[in-house]
Amino acid sequence: MDQAGLAIARAHRSEWSRVVAGLARRFGDLDLAEDAAGEAFLAAVERWPREGVPPNPGGWLTTTATRRAIDRLRREEQRHGKHEAALMVFDDSPPEPAGAVDDDRLRLLFTCCHPALAMEARAALTLRLVTGLAVADIARAFLVPESTMAQRLTRAKRKIRVARIPYRVPSEADVGERLQGVLTVVYLVFNEGYLAGSGAEPVRRELTDEAIRLGRLLRELRPDDGEVAGLLALMLLAEARRPARVSPSGELVTLDRQDRAAWHRDLIDEGHALVRERAATGEAPGRFQLLAAMSAVHTAASTARETDWPRIVALDPSPIVRLNRAVAIGEVHGPGAALAEVDRVAVEIDGYHALHATRADLLRRLGRRDEARAAYDRALELTSNAAERAYLARRRDELDE
């Protein structure tokens, strides 16, 4: 890829959400914001190779997208009211704070998570608008076929248009109602960055950084909410392990083989403090708090052998947590018991590559090589992450040794 192509790729990763969020705030129209942002990036593809990369790519994209949005509003005479509102872009004064959410990108998350939309539609729509992820990547995050996700996004936008759902800045009263959808979206953004579903890079640092940034803003917004604290703790504890997750050759390094000296201790300490804080309240933990608690157990051990596996087994699991819990069951009660637990959740998450990777490892430990090989093949079919594919392929090939 040439210099302009690299610059466009970097700008899409770092500026897409800023451009869309800024346009959504100015014009109050998410379809217009997405379309104008897309046109701005298309203009960059056409012009930057000829004219050179501008000194401020983000500013260039924002200005171009704003002009495209205004041009479109001017062409649509029936939308005279919005055309008049668009004149605000010529006002250089900063926008007045409105509602309970002031950060543009966090505000976009809340406005997309409107209660009139199904939870899956809220999360998918926000992933598309905030991260610019392709439909295929969003479908992979939700463990559904690409065609299903495309239909889901189309229906969500149609509902917005037909029902004229107002995407206004949420008030304090709205925040609690929309919070669970926002937390789900932030977690999906983090997961896509932590183990990228496509592309040559196994980790998309800009997505994990953005998710953690949003998590910190949510923590400021809702300091007493246990699930907000749980999500932030979970992301911090996962991010702490990032330096040891991929080998120099580009292969995924599993938790038990990671160099724990390379982990970020400051992030681990912060994550543990959040877990302890919520545990001290005596409240019943939610999904993110459970996942964070399991991660805290792993990161508290100086070696994999010293992990408190019985404590992990004791945690009350949801389907994905039960898959993680099965690993602990294998350490406490053996691979046969763990495989039985995995098979119990298989129907619910059959499209999740980690399910088949876990089954493959357990089958290998039980000496059932043919079944293990088939499970590794299925896991390879379900992931495009280069580091993970390298690891799974090596493990599968070792069955023939």
Disulfide bonds with the S-S distance in Angstrom:
none
